[in-house]
Amino acid sequence: MTTGKAVPLDTYPNEMEALMTAQLLESVGIAAFVKPMGGGYGALGVTQFIHHRVYVQERDVDEARKMLDEIVVEAASDAAAREANA
């Protein structure tokens, strides 16, 4: 199996959000990895609270964005329904 070129999908304000996004992508079969911005692991000591970027293979970018957009729309719809029922 050949691997494609890794390209940035999006940047997140911290490691946790980036890792959650990567896990969501991987749960639907899209390979993803997370990389800290700036100095990287070890350069600054603790990196959890700096921006992190999620990367996917170039061929998966459109599918990954579509999947993440669907999750955001679904979450917003769920939140609106909960608010309407409160």
Helices and strands as residue ranges (DSSP letters): E 6-12, H 15-27, E 32-36, E 52-57, G 58-60, H 61-85
